[in-house]
Amino acid sequence: WLNDAIIDMYLQMLVNHQRAGEGFKPNKRDTKAPAPSVHSFSPMWFKTIQSNANSIAGWAKAVNMTHGRILNSKMIFLPLCDMSHWRLIVIKPQERTIEYFDSLGARGPTYIRAAHTFLRVVLENRYVASEWTDVHEQRSSRQVNGKDCGVFTVLNALVQLRGEEPNRIISDDGMEDARLRITVSLLAGKLTGEMD
Amino acid sequence: MSDNGSPQQKPEEGPSEHLNIKVTDNNNEVFFKIKRTTVLKKLMDAFCDRQGKNISSVRFLFDGQRVQPDDSPDALDMQDGDTLEVHQEQIGGC
């Protein structure tokens, strides 16, 4: 099992690696700065959408995603844990798609709806529901036990960043190789070959 | 931001040394007045003490991003009246 600190930290490392490759430097003080091309929001976004949705606007403002600038981003990760199960929403704003990855194979209409609420709060009057396509096919590889969903969640993000198909993730019981790689990278404070 | 037009406050002096920070877990709100250079660990510990929470089981977020105990308001570019959100740890596997 994985907790939110591991999921969040590893996803931050993935997006930071991608941004560094593109020469992007976050600049909170420059309110005119462009939105990051890739970003991962805290796993706490889901509970926040349910309890205090408007505060998400502040989250988006801090990463230059308000005033419609989120639409320039290529890929946004919204990891979430609900009922002890890690899942991943991937929004591709340029393509206007929302896709839900679940290694137990569920369709997740609740979570896709929450992602729409997220976009509505961030985009305000620029949110046009009909522009957005929900991907209904569940493309995630499946976990083969009751403990690997966190690993699949971050691997689904990784293959999306690499522009690969979700079935690139090969399931095994325990996902030990992936867990070891994640651990090594977290301890190193940077990726150790995942994006090479 | 409000402009109180106070003659003693010269803009060159920059922000005042102290600021008020609200810490909330959506049920409880606690207000702290701290120096801009004070590490937020003090405030996180105080909030957890007061609410009877274990610090390792909660996460503090500022503008949606995780706050580390050795961050200070200055380091995070916090303004007077800003809010720290407190969230419960999440664990999942099945």
HADDOCK unambig.tbl for C-alpha pairs under 7 A between the chains (distance, minus, plus):
assign (segid A and resid 1 and name CA) (segid B and resid 91 and name CA) 6.74 0.50 0.50
assign (segid A and resid 1 and name CA) (segid B and resid 92 and name CA) 5.59 0.50 0.50
assign (segid A and resid 1 and name CA) (segid B and resid 93 and name CA) 4.39 0.50 0.50
assign (segid A and resid 2 and name CA) (segid B and resid 91 and name CA) 5.77 0.50 0.50
assign (segid A and resid 2 and name CA) (segid B and resid 92 and name CA) 5.85 0.50 0.50
assign (segid A and resid 2 and name CA) (segid B and resid 93 and name CA) 6.45 0.50 0.50
assign (segid A and resid 3 and name CA) (segid B and resid 90 and name CA) 5.48 0.50 0.50
assign (segid A and resid 3 and name CA) (segid B and resid 91 and name CA) 4.25 0.50 0.50
assign (segid A and resid 3 and name CA) (segid B and resid 92 and name CA) 6.44 0.50 0.50
assign (segid A and resid 4 and name CA) (segid B and resid 89 and name CA) 6.44 0.50 0.50
assign (segid A and resid 4 and name CA) (segid B and resid 90 and name CA) 5.28 0.50 0.50
assign (segid A and resid 4 and name CA) (segid B and resid 91 and name CA) 6.37 0.50 0.50
assign (segid A and resid 42 and name CA) (segid B and resid 64 and name CA) 6.31 0.50 0.50
assign (segid A and resid 42 and name CA) (segid B and resid 65 and name CA) 6.52 0.50 0.50
assign (segid A and resid 58 and name CA) (segid B and resid 63 and name CA) 5.63 0.50 0.50
assign (segid A and resid 59 and name CA) (segid B and resid 63 and name CA) 4.47 0.50 0.50
assign (segid A and resid 59 and name CA) (segid B and resid 64 and name CA) 4.76 0.50 0.50
assign (segid A and resid 62 and name CA) (segid B and resid 63 and name CA) 6.19 0.50 0.50
assign (segid A and resid 81 and name CA) (segid B and resid 90 and name CA) 6.56 0.50 0.50
assign (segid A and resid 81 and name CA) (segid B and resid 92 and name CA) 6.25 0.50 0.50
assign (segid A and resid 84 and name CA) (segid B and resid 91 and name CA) 6.02 0.50 0.50
assign (segid A and resid 84 and name CA) (segid B and resid 92 and name CA) 4.04 0.50 0.50
assign (segid A and resid 84 and name CA) (segid B and resid 93 and name CA) 6.21 0.50 0.50
assign (segid A and resid 84 and name CA) (segid B and resid 94 and name CA) 6.42 0.50 0.50
assign (segid A and resid 85 and name CA) (segid B and resid 92 and name CA) 4.56 0.50 0.50
assign (segid A and resid 85 and name CA) (segid B and resid 93 and name CA) 5.42 0.50 0.50
assign (segid A and resid 85 and name CA) (segid B and resid 94 and name CA) 5.46 0.50 0.50
assign (segid A and resid 86 and name CA) (segid B and resid 92 and name CA) 5.52 0.50 0.50
assign (segid A and resid 86 and name CA) (segid B and resid 93 and name CA) 6.58 0.50 0.50
assign (segid A and resid 146 and name CA) (segid B and resid 93 and name CA) 6.13 0.50 0.50
assign (segid A and resid 146 and name CA) (segid B and resid 94 and name CA) 4.03 0.50 0.50
assign (segid A and resid 147 and name CA) (segid B and resid 93 and name CA) 4.00 0.50 0.50
assign (segid A and resid 147 and name CA) (segid B and resid 94 and name CA) 4.79 0.50 0.50
assign (segid A and resid 148 and name CA) (segid B and resid 93 and name CA) 5.49 0.50 0.50
assign (segid A and resid 148 and name CA) (segid B and resid 94 and name CA) 6.91 0.50 0.50
assign (segid A and resid 149 and name CA) (segid B and resid 93 and name CA) 5.03 0.50 0.50
assign (segid A and resid 149 and name CA) (segid B and resid 94 and name CA) 6.32 0.50 0.50
assign (segid A and resid 150 and name CA) (segid B and resid 92 and name CA) 6.69 0.50 0.50
assign (segid A and resid 150 and name CA) (segid B and resid 93 and name CA) 5.98 0.50 0.50
